[in-house]
Amino acid sequence: MYRLVRIQLLVLIAAVFFYATYAFASSNSNFRPGGEGLNTISGWAVSNVNYRLASDSGKVSAVEFDLDNPAGMVKASINSSSNAYFNCTNTGGTHWLCNTDQESLSNADELKVIAAGG
């Protein structure tokens, strides 16, 4: 008889524990949904684009441009068929300079800029 009461008491304690855990998890109001593209993406406007030719005039040594708002990190690509993006350096305000590692001028067919932060 004592053993049966002990088992019932353990089952009762476990049920109370699991119910309390379930109630706490259900009342958690700090849940924030996540996912790619959850918020709007505003973007930056690029202006005053200037390409610098290398000493070998068949190559581009750098590209510089202005953004319409501050950014924390900027990368750029000038070749639409390449996945390579070059790191850019802020030279003051919203002006950025990107060294293109002597990209061939014949491959420079599109300027893609990625900016983040602010």
C-alpha positions in Angstrom: 0.0 0.0 0.0 2.8 2.4 0.9 4.4 1.8 -2.5 1.2 2.6 -4.4 0.9 5.9 -2.5 4.5 6.8 -3.3 4.0 6.1 -7.0 0.8 8.2 -7.1 2.6 11.1 -5.3 5.5 11.0 -7.9 3.0 11.0 -10.7 1.2 14.0 -9.1 4.4 15.9 -8.7 5.5 15.2 -12.2 2.1 16.4 -13.6 2.3 19.6 -11.6 5.8 20.2 -12.9 4.9 19.6 -16.5 1.8 21.7 -16.3 3.7 24.6 -14.8 6.3 24.4 -17.5 3.7 24.3 -20.2 1.9 27.3 -18.7 5.1 29.3 -18.4 6.1 28.6 -22.0 2.6 29.5 -23.3 2.7 32.9 -21.5 6.1 33.8 -22.9 5.4 37.2 -24.6 9.0 37.8 -25.6 8.8 35.7 -28.8 9.9 37.6 -31.8 9.5 35.9 -35.2 12.6 35.8 -37.3 13.6 35.1 -40.9 15.2 36.5 -43.9 13.4 39.5 -45.3 11.2 40.1 -42.2 11.7 43.8 -42.2 11.6 46.2 -45.1 14.9 46.8 -47.0 15.4 50.4 -47.8 18.7 50.6 -49.6 21.1 53.4 -50.4 21.4 55.6 -53.4 24.8 55.6 -55.1 26.1 58.7 -56.9 29.3 60.4 -58.1 30.8 57.1 -59.3 34.4 57.4 -60.5 36.6 54.6 -61.8 40.3 54.8 -61.4 42.5 53.2 -64.1 45.6 51.4 -63.1 49.0 52.2 -64.6 48.1 49.4 -67.1 45.2 51.2 -68.8 43.5 47.9 -69.4 42.7 47.5 -65.7 40.6 49.2 -63.1 42.5 49.9 -59.8 39.6 51.3 -57.8 36.1 52.6 -57.8 34.8 55.4 -55.6 31.3 56.7 -55.0 29.0 58.5 -52.6 26.1 57.0 -50.7 23.1 59.1 -49.7 23.2 57.9 -46.0 25.9 56.7 -43.7 26.8 53.0 -43.8 28.9 50.8 -41.5 30.2 48.3 -44.1 30.3 48.6 -47.9 31.5 46.2 -50.6 31.4 46.5 -54.3 31.7 44.5 -57.5 32.2 45.7 -61.1 31.9 42.3 -62.9 28.4 40.9 -63.3 29.7 37.4 -63.9 31.9 37.3 -60.8 30.8 36.6 -57.2 33.8 38.5 -55.9 33.1 41.7 -53.9 35.8 44.1 -52.9 36.0 45.7 -49.4 35.5 49.5 -49.4 37.0 52.1 -47.1 35.1 55.2 -45.9 37.3 58.2 -46.9 35.0 60.7 -45.1 31.3 61.2 -44.6 29.4 59.1 -47.1 32.3 58.8 -49.6 33.7 55.3 -50.2 36.8 53.9 -52.0 37.0 50.3 -53.2 40.3 48.8 -54.4 39.4 46.4 -57.2 42.6 44.3 -57.2 43.4 45.4 -60.8 40.2 44.0 -62.3 40.3 43.9 -66.1 38.6 46.8 -67.7 36.9 44.5 -70.3 35.2 42.7 -67.4 33.9 45.9 -65.8 30.3 45.8 -66.9 28.2 46.5 -63.8 28.6 48.3 -60.5 27.0 46.4 -57.6 27.2 47.9 -54.1 26.3 46.2 -50.9 25.9 48.4 -47.8 24.9 47.6 -44.3 24.7 49.3 -40.9 24.6 52.9 -40.3 
